[in-house]
């Protein structure tokens, strides 16, 4: 296939919502030196590194389409909250909350969330998701939303539902394969392997001993007030 004649991908998008905070304990921190820090007005190069590295296996393309002039004001907007997960000082993933509809409609959207490939399957995804949900609800919305699609990790929809989100709508789009139009390198993607998954599925549960981090060496640097 060529840029002028790209393959077409059928993408089923699921829209999910949460109308009240989940009834559970706060997010359990995995063992190790873990930190979550808000990237205030992140540089374009750093944000593109996170977005491209996290999203490449799942064919995230929408922000690759944006020029720097288009993306910069989005990142600089006070309604865009980008939180970076670090493990032993290394960026391991990020979560992005979109607050542009908070004042008018009471809605916060979990716009993006994911891990770098090396950190999948180690309990960090569940922690980051629960932390992002807890952080969103701390800002007093009436509703938290997220969406996922069939290009994402095969466990993504189930992870969101287990975290307390409920599907309220779905739609099917036909999109040009971003690999064929040059937005993403011509990598293999999990949908090309008859259902085989690239990487491990998120852990169903953290080990019981992770609930008490007194002896884990965990460094918590999420700055709960400053970050929000």
KOLTI-483451 format. One record per residue (C-alpha): residue in three letters; x, y, z. Coordinates in steps of 0.2 Angstrom, whole numbers, always signed. Example, Ala and Ser with C-alpha at 12.3 -4.5 7.8 and 13.67 -1.06 7.14 Angstrom:
+--------+-------+-------+-------+
: residu :     u :     v :     w :
+--------+-------+-------+-------+
:    Ala :   +62 :   -22 :   +39 :
:    Ser :   +68 :    -5 :   +36 :
+--------+-------+-------+-------+
# end
This chain:
+--------+-------+-------+-------+
: residu :     u :     v :     w :
+--------+-------+-------+-------+
:    Unk :    +0 :    +0 :    +0 :
:    Unk :    +5 :   +18 :    -3 :
:    Unk :    +1 :   +35 :    +4 :
:    Unk :   -11 :   +38 :   -10 :
:    Unk :   -19 :   +21 :    -8 :
:    Unk :   -18 :   +16 :   +11 :
:    Unk :   -26 :    +1 :   +19 :
:    Unk :   -42 :    +5 :   +28 :
:    Unk :   -44 :    +0 :   +46 :
:    Unk :   -61 :    -3 :   +54 :
:    Unk :   -60 :    +5 :   +72 :
:    Unk :   -74 :    +2 :   +85 :
:    Unk :   -73 :   +16 :   +98 :
:    Unk :   -81 :   +14 :  +115 :
:    Unk :   -86 :   +29 :  +125 :
:    Unk :   -86 :   +26 :  +144 :
:    Unk :   -91 :   +37 :  +159 :
:    Unk :   -91 :   +37 :  +178 :
:    Unk :  -104 :   +47 :  +187 :
:    Unk :   -98 :   +45 :  +205 :
:    Unk :   -81 :   +41 :  +213 :
:    Unk :   -77 :   +22 :  +214 :
:    Unk :   -79 :   +14 :  +231 :
:    Unk :   -62 :    +7 :  +234 :
:    Unk :   -46 :   +11 :  +243 :
:    Unk :   -34 :   +24 :  +235 :
:    Unk :   -23 :   +18 :  +221 :
:    Unk :   -10 :    +5 :  +227 :
:    Unk :    +8 :   +10 :  +223 :
:    Unk :   +18 :    -3 :  +215 :
:    Unk :   +35 :    -7 :  +224 :
:    Unk :   +50 :    +2 :  +218 :
:    Unk :   +55 :   +20 :  +217 :
:    Unk :   +39 :   +27 :  +209 :
:    Unk :   +34 :   +45 :  +206 :
:    Unk :   +20 :   +54 :  +197 :
:    Unk :   +24 :   +72 :  +193 :
:    Unk :   +13 :   +85 :  +183 :
:    Unk :   +22 :   +91 :  +168 :
:    Unk :   +17 :  +110 :  +168 :
:    Unk :   +17 :  +116 :  +150 :
:    Unk :   +28 :  +102 :  +144 :
:    Unk :   +40 :  +105 :  +129 :
:    Unk :   +34 :   +99 :  +113 :
:    Unk :   +49 :   +87 :  +111 :
:    Unk :   +45 :   +79 :  +128 :
:    Unk :   +27 :   +77 :  +125 :
:    Unk :   +29 :   +70 :  +108 :
:    Unk :   +42 :   +57 :  +115 :
:    Unk :   +29 :   +51 :  +127 :
:    Unk :   +14 :   +51 :  +115 :
:    Unk :   +24 :   +43 :  +101 :
:    Unk :   +32 :   +30 :  +112 :
:    Unk :   +17 :   +25 :  +122 :
:    Unk :    +5 :   +26 :  +107 :
:    Unk :   +16 :   +18 :   +93 :
:    Unk :   +11 :    +0 :   +96 :
:    Unk :    -7 :    +5 :   +96 :
:    Unk :    -6 :   +16 :   +81 :
:    Unk :   -10 :   +32 :   +90 :
:    Unk :   -10 :   +45 :   +76 :
:    Unk :   -21 :   +60 :   +79 :
:    Unk :    -8 :   +71 :   +88 :
:    Unk :    +5 :   +65 :   +75 :
:    Unk :    -5 :   +74 :   +62 :
:    Unk :    -4 :   +91 :   +72 :
:    Unk :   +10 :  +103 :   +68 :
:    Unk :   +19 :  +111 :   +83 :
:    Unk :    +9 :  +127 :   +81 :
:    Unk :    -7 :  +117 :   +83 :
:    Unk :    -1 :  +106 :   +97 :
:    Unk :    +8 :  +119 :  +108 :
:    Unk :    -7 :  +129 :  +113 :
:    Unk :   -16 :  +113 :  +118 :
:    Unk :    -1 :  +108 :  +130 :
:    Unk :    +0 :  +126 :  +137 :
:    Unk :   -18 :  +128 :  +141 :
:    Unk :   -22 :  +127 :  +159 :
:    Unk :   -36 :  +115 :  +156 :
:    Unk :   -23 :  +102 :  +150 :
:    Unk :   -15 :   +92 :  +164 :
:    Unk :    -1 :   +80 :  +159 :
:    Unk :    +5 :   +68 :  +173 :
:    Unk :   +21 :   +58 :  +170 :
:    Unk :   +24 :   +42 :  +179 :
:    Unk :   +42 :   +39 :  +183 :
:    Unk :   +50 :   +22 :  +189 :
:    Unk :   +67 :   +24 :  +196 :
:    Unk :   +69 :   +41 :  +188 :
:    Unk :   +64 :   +34 :  +170 :
:    Unk :   +48 :   +40 :  +161 :
:    Unk :   +36 :   +25 :  +161 :
:    Unk :   +20 :   +32 :  +155 :
:    Unk :    +8 :   +47 :  +156 :
:    Unk :   -10 :   +51 :  +160 :
:    Unk :   -18 :   +67 :  +152 :
:    Unk :   -34 :   +75 :  +160 :
:    Unk :   -44 :   +87 :  +149 :
:    Unk :   -53 :  +100 :  +160 :
:    Unk :   -60 :  +111 :  +147 :
:    Unk :   -78 :  +105 :  +150 :
:    Unk :   -76 :  +105 :  +169 :
:    Unk :   -83 :  +123 :  +173 :
:    Unk :   -98 :  +122 :  +161 :
:    Unk :  -103 :  +104 :  +161 :
:    Unk :   -94 :   +96 :  +176 :
:    Unk :   -85 :   +84 :  +165 :
:    Unk :   -66 :   +79 :  +166 :
:    Unk :   -60 :   +68 :  +151 :
:    Unk :   -46 :   +56 :  +153 :
:    Unk :   -39 :   +60 :  +136 :
:    Unk :   -24 :   +49 :  +135 :
:    Unk :   -16 :   +36 :  +146 :
:    Unk :    -3 :   +23 :  +143 :
:    Unk :   +13 :   +15 :  +147 :
:    Unk :   +30 :   +14 :  +138 :
:    Unk :   +31 :    -4 :  +131 :
:    Unk :   +45 :    -9 :  +143 :
:    Unk :   +33 :    -6 :  +158 :
:    Unk :   +17 :   -15 :  +153 :
:    Unk :   +12 :   -30 :  +163 :
:    Unk :   +21 :   -25 :  +179 :
:    Unk :    +6 :   -17 :  +189 :
:    Unk :   +10 :    +1 :  +184 :
:    Unk :    -5 :    +3 :  +172 :
:    Unk :   -18 :    -1 :  +186 :
:    Unk :    -9 :   +11 :  +197 :
:    Unk :    -8 :   +25 :  +185 :
:    Unk :   -26 :   +22 :  +180 :
:    Unk :   -33 :   +22 :  +197 :
:    Unk :   -22 :   +37 :  +202 :
:    Unk :   -28 :   +47 :  +187 :
:    Unk :   -46 :   +43 :  +192 :
:    Unk :   -44 :   +48 :  +210 :
:    Unk :   -35 :   +64 :  +204 :
:    Unk :   -50 :   +68 :  +192 :
:    Unk :   -62 :   +66 :  +206 :
:    Unk :   -52 :   +77 :  +218 :
:    Unk :   -56 :   +91 :  +206 :
:    Unk :   -75 :   +89 :  +210 :
:    Unk :   -82 :   +85 :  +193 :
:    Unk :  -100 :   +77 :  +191 :
:    Unk :   -94 :   +65 :  +178 :
:    Unk :   -77 :   +57 :  +172 :
:    Unk :   -76 :   +51 :  +154 :
:    Unk :   -64 :   +41 :  +143 :
:    Unk :   -64 :   +32 :  +127 :
:    Unk :   -54 :   +17 :  +120 :
:    Unk :   -55 :    +8 :  +103 :
:    Unk :   -51 :    -9 :   +95 :
:    Unk :   -33 :    -3 :   +90 :
:    Unk :   -29 :    -1 :  +109 :
:    Unk :   -22 :   -14 :  +120 :
:    Unk :   -34 :   -29 :  +120 :
:    Unk :   -36 :   -27 :  +139 :
:    Unk :   -39 :    -8 :  +139 :
:    Unk :   -59 :    -9 :  +138 :
:    Unk :   -59 :   -22 :  +152 :
:    Unk :   -47 :   -12 :  +163 :
:    Unk :   -58 :    +4 :  +161 :
:    Unk :   -74 :    -6 :  +165 :
:    Unk :   -65 :   -15 :  +180 :
:    Unk :   -60 :    +3 :  +186 :
:    Unk :   -78 :    +8 :  +187 :
:    Unk :   -81 :   +15 :  +169 :
:    Unk :   -97 :   +11 :  +160 :
:    Unk :  -100 :   +11 :  +141 :
:    Unk :  -113 :   +23 :  +136 :
:    Unk :  -110 :   +24 :  +117 :
:    Unk :  -100 :   +15 :  +103 :
:    Unk :   -97 :   +20 :   +85 :
:    Unk :   -87 :   +12 :   +71 :
:    Unk :   -75 :   +23 :   +60 :
:    Unk :   -65 :   +18 :   +44 :
:    Unk :   -48 :   +26 :   +45 :
:    Unk :   -33 :   +26 :   +34 :
:    Unk :   -19 :   +15 :   +41 :
:    Unk :    -7 :   +28 :   +49 :
:    Unk :    +8 :   +16 :   +44 :
:    Unk :    +3 :   +18 :   +26 :
:    Unk :    +2 :   +37 :   +26 :
:    Unk :   +19 :   +39 :   +34 :
:    Unk :   +13 :   +44 :   +52 :
:    Unk :   +19 :   +28 :   +60 :
:    Unk :   +34 :   +17 :   +55 :
:    Unk :   +28 :    +1 :   +47 :
:    Unk :   +28 :    -9 :   +63 :
:    Unk :   +18 :   -25 :   +66 :
:    Unk :    +2 :   -21 :   +76 :
:    Unk :    -7 :   -33 :   +87 :
:    Unk :   -22 :   -33 :   +75 :
:    Unk :   -11 :   -40 :   +62 :
:    Unk :    -7 :   -56 :   +72 :
:    Unk :   -24 :   -65 :   +73 :
:    Unk :   -28 :   -59 :   +91 :
:    Unk :   -10 :   -61 :   +98 :
:    Unk :    -6 :   -47 :  +110 :
:    Unk :   +10 :   -37 :  +109 :
:    Unk :   +16 :   -36 :  +127 :
:    Unk :    +8 :   -43 :  +143 :
:    Unk :   -10 :   -39 :  +148 :
:    Unk :   -11 :   -28 :  +164 :
:    Unk :   -10 :   -37 :  +180 :
:    Unk :   -27 :   -41 :  +187 :
:    Unk :   -21 :   -38 :  +205 :
:    Unk :    -6 :   -31 :  +213 :
:    Unk :    +3 :   -43 :  +225 :
:    Unk :    -4 :   -42 :  +243 :
:    Unk :   +12 :   -36 :  +250 :
:    Unk :   +12 :   -21 :  +238 :
:    Unk :    -2 :   -13 :  +249 :
:    Unk :   +10 :    -8 :  +262 :
:    Unk :   +25 :    +1 :  +255 :
:    Unk :   +34 :    +4 :  +271 :
:    Unk :   +48 :    -8 :  +266 :
:    Unk :   +46 :    -6 :  +247 :
:    Unk :   +58 :    +9 :  +244 :
:    Unk :   +44 :   +18 :  +235 :
:    Unk :   +47 :   +36 :  +232 :
:    Unk :   +30 :   +45 :  +231 :
:    Unk :   +32 :   +62 :  +222 :
:    Unk :   +14 :   +66 :  +216 :
:    Unk :   +13 :   +83 :  +225 :
:    Unk :    -5 :   +81 :  +228 :
:    Unk :    -9 :   +99 :  +230 :
:    Unk :    +4 :  +107 :  +218 :
:    Unk :    +0 :   +94 :  +204 :
:    Unk :   -18 :   +98 :  +204 :
+--------+-------+-------+-------+
# end
